Amino acid sequence: MPKPKAFDISPNTYVIRHARPADLEALPAVEVRSSALFAEVGLKEIAEHEPGDVEFLEAFLRAGAVHVAVSDRGEPVGFGLTGLLDGCAHLYELAVDPAHGKRGLGAKLVAAGCAYGISKGCRAITLSTFRDLPWNGPFYARLGFSEVTRPNWTPGMHVLHAREMDMHLPVERRFFMRKDF
């Protein structure tokens, strides 16, 4: 007699879509849960950083794109914030609740950000991330992103780098990446 299969009672059906204003209230909590992973790799200060507020998210709804991963229970469990920077789409933030991780949601949210960039006539999408964390640099490399070396930074990248220094991020571990369309 065959052994019965174990059942996964967690949500396993997700939809990636543009955020609605009602979704925004849930996103800071997703960011907090996602950021907790940084504490596990010695970056406690990032894990403890205050999440973006609803006004920040509303700005992306007006002048960029907020894509959400929504579970089959109707709750946002991940999001990506994409805007424009120096003629390219720029992924400003990507967060997935770890309880819903390892299901391809991050990759699908990146794809939604790419689609936004293409719809705006951009030739590429850029981002800034940690070089050495598996869910950062190596993850984006698997999706086709490559490093943008400092001599090739755009003015906006210099501004973002200065902001990361102001936030006391370990900038020596961070780098910019780009994916051409």
C-alpha positions in Angstrom: 0.0 0.0 0.0 1.5 3.4 -1.0 2.5 5.8 1.8 0.0 8.7 2.0 1.4 12.1 0.8 1.9 14.9 3.3 -0.3 17.9 2.6 1.0 21.5 2.7 -1.7 23.5 4.3 0.1 26.8 3.6 -1.1 29.0 0.7 0.4 27.7 -2.5 -1.4 29.9 -5.1 -0.2 33.4 -5.5 -1.1 36.3 -7.8 1.3 39.1 -8.7 -0.5 42.3 -9.5 -0.4 46.0 -9.2 -1.0 47.1 -5.6 -4.3 48.8 -4.7 -4.4 51.5 -2.1 -6.0 49.1 0.4 -2.9 46.8 0.1 -0.4 49.5 1.3 -1.2 49.2 5.0 0.0 45.5 5.0 3.3 46.2 3.3 5.3 47.6 6.2 4.7 44.4 8.2 5.9 42.3 5.2 9.0 44.5 5.1 9.6 43.9 8.8 9.3 40.1 8.4 11.5 40.1 5.4 14.1 42.3 7.0 14.4 40.0 10.0 16.6 37.8 7.8 19.3 40.4 8.0 19.7 39.8 11.7 20.5 36.2 11.0 23.6 37.2 9.0 25.0 39.9 11.4 23.2 42.9 10.0 21.0 43.6 13.0 20.8 47.3 12.2 19.1 46.6 8.9 16.6 44.3 10.6 15.8 46.9 13.1 15.4 49.8 10.6 11.9 51.3 10.4 10.0 50.1 7.4 8.7 52.5 4.7 5.5 54.3 5.7 2.3 54.4 3.8 3.0 57.9 2.4 6.3 56.5 0.9 4.3 53.6 -0.7 1.6 56.0 -2.0 4.3 58.0 -3.8 5.3 54.8 -5.7 1.6 54.3 -6.6 1.5 57.8 -8.1 4.9 58.0 -9.7 6.2 54.4 -10.1 4.9 50.9 -9.6 4.1 48.8 -6.5 3.6 45.2 -7.4 2.4 42.8 -4.7 2.4 39.0 -4.3 -1.0 38.1 -2.9 -1.7 34.7 -1.3 -4.8 32.7 -2.0 -6.1 34.1 1.3 -6.0 37.6 -0.2 -3.1 38.9 1.9 -0.1 40.7 0.4 3.0 38.5 1.3 5.6 40.3 -0.9 6.1 43.5 -2.8 8.4 45.3 -5.2 8.9 49.0 -5.6 10.0 50.1 -9.0 10.5 53.6 -10.3 12.6 55.4 -12.9 16.2 56.5 -12.5 18.4 58.0 -15.2 16.3 56.5 -18.0 16.1 53.0 -16.6 13.6 51.3 -14.4 15.1 50.9 -10.9 14.0 48.3 -8.3 14.1 50.3 -5.1 12.9 47.5 -2.9 11.9 43.9 -2.9 10.5 42.1 0.1 8.9 38.7 0.5 7.6 37.4 3.8 10.0 34.4 4.7 6.9 32.3 5.5 6.1 32.5 1.8 9.7 32.3 0.5 11.3 29.8 -1.8 8.3 29.8 -4.1 9.6 32.1 -6.8 7.7 35.2 -5.6 10.8 37.4 -5.6 11.6 36.4 -9.2 8.1 37.1 -10.3 8.1 40.5 -8.5 11.4 41.3 -10.3 9.7 40.3 -13.6 6.8 42.6 -12.9 9.3 45.5 -12.3 11.0 44.6 -15.6 7.6 44.7 -17.3 7.0 48.2 -15.8 10.3 49.4 -17.2 9.5 48.0 -20.6 6.1 49.7 -20.5 7.9 53.0 -19.8 10.3 52.6 -22.7 13.3 51.8 -20.6 16.2 49.7 -22.0 17.2 48.2 -18.6 16.4 47.8 -14.9 18.9 48.6 -12.2 19.1 48.0 -8.4 21.5 48.3 -5.5 22.0 45.2 -3.3 24.4 43.3 -1.1 27.0 41.5 -3.1 27.4 38.5 -0.7 24.0 37.6 0.6 22.4 34.6 -1.2 19.0 36.3 -1.5 20.7 39.5 -2.9 23.6 39.6 -5.4 23.6 35.9 -6.3 19.8 35.8 -6.6 19.8 38.8 -9.0 22.7 37.3 -11.0 20.6 34.2 -11.6 17.9 36.5 -13.0 20.3 37.9 -15.5 21.6 41.0 -13.7 25.3 41.9 -13.8 27.4 44.4 -11.9 27.6 48.0 -12.8 31.2 49.1 -12.0 31.8 52.4 -10.4 33.1 54.1 -13.5 29.8 53.3 -15.2 27.5 54.6 -12.4 24.9 57.0 -13.5 24.3 60.3 -11.5 21.4 58.7 -9.8 23.5 55.8 -8.6 25.9 58.2 -7.0 23.0 59.8 -5.2 21.7 56.5 -4.0 25.2 55.4 -2.9 25.5 58.6 -0.8 22.0 57.9 0.7 23.2 54.4 1.6 26.2 55.9 3.3 23.9 58.3 5.2 21.9 55.3 6.4 25.1 53.7 7.7 24.7 50.7 5.4 28.0 48.7 5.0 28.5 50.1 1.5 31.7 48.1 1.0 29.4 45.1 0.7 26.9 46.7 -1.7 26.9 47.1 -5.4 24.8 48.2 -8.3 23.4 45.7 -10.8 21.7 46.1 -14.2 19.7 43.9 -16.5 19.2 45.0 -20.1 15.9 44.2 -21.8 
